[in-house]
Amino acid sequence: MKDKTKLSLQKKERLRGQKNFFNLLKKGKQCRNLYLKVFCFPNELDYNRIVVIISSKLGKSWFRNKVRRVIKEIYRVHKNEFSQGYDIGFRLLDGDFSLLTFNEKKSIIFACLRKLSLLK
């Protein structure tokens, strides 16, 4: 049972607050590809906080929530492989991201995280 709680995405691991968003989007490093833009900014905590940003122009709410759940699931399952102490933001740029398979989505996310040196 304890292994499952370590892999869960806890409430403290969600990025909230206007000041935190400003730091992440304006001062943080970023990596962009065809589907996704990933931001990172160091925080002073011993864990990562994440946010998934999807514009309402990309689709209806059920579509945006589905994509958000997939990105959070990829992070949740592999969060032990990331360097700790960062705020990480995922911004969806293209709705065609949903047409990719789960493994293709994972490889796109990992490619951006690798460029930002967030993988251990």
RAURKA-V371206 format. One record per backbone hydrogen bond with DSSP energy under -0.5 kcal/mol. CO is the residue of the C=O (numbers start at 1). NH is the residue of the N-H. If there is no record, write none. Layout:
# RAURKA-V371206
CO_NH ; CO_NH
This chain:
# RAURKA-V371206
1_4 ; 1_5 ; 2_6 ; 3_7 ; 4_8 ; 8_10 ; 10_13 ; 11_14 ; 13_50 ; 17_21 ; 18_22 ; 19_23 ; 20_24 ; 21_25 ; 22_26 ; 22_27 ; 23_27 ; 23_28 ; 24_28 ; 29_40 ; 31_38 ; 35_93 ; 35_94 ; 36_33 ; 37_91 ; 38_31 ; 39_89 ; 40_29 ; 41_87 ; 49_88 ; 50_15 ; 51_90 ; 52_54 ; 53_92 ; 55_58 ; 56_59 ; 60_64 ; 61_65 ; 62_66 ; 63_67 ; 64_68 ; 65_69 ; 66_70 ; 67_71 ; 68_72 ; 69_73 ; 70_74 ; 71_75 ; 72_76 ; 73_77 ; 74_78 ; 75_79 ; 76_79 ; 78_81 ; 79_82 ; 81_120 ; 85_43 ; 86_49 ; 86_88 ; 87_41 ; 88_51 ; 89_39 ; 89_91 ; 90_53 ; 90_92 ; 91_37 ; 94_97 ; 95_98 ; 96_99 ; 97_100 ; 101_105 ; 102_106 ; 103_107 ; 104_108 ; 105_109 ; 106_110 ; 107_111 ; 108_112 ; 109_113 ; 110_114 ; 111_115 ; 112_116 ; 113_118 ; 114_117 ; 118_83
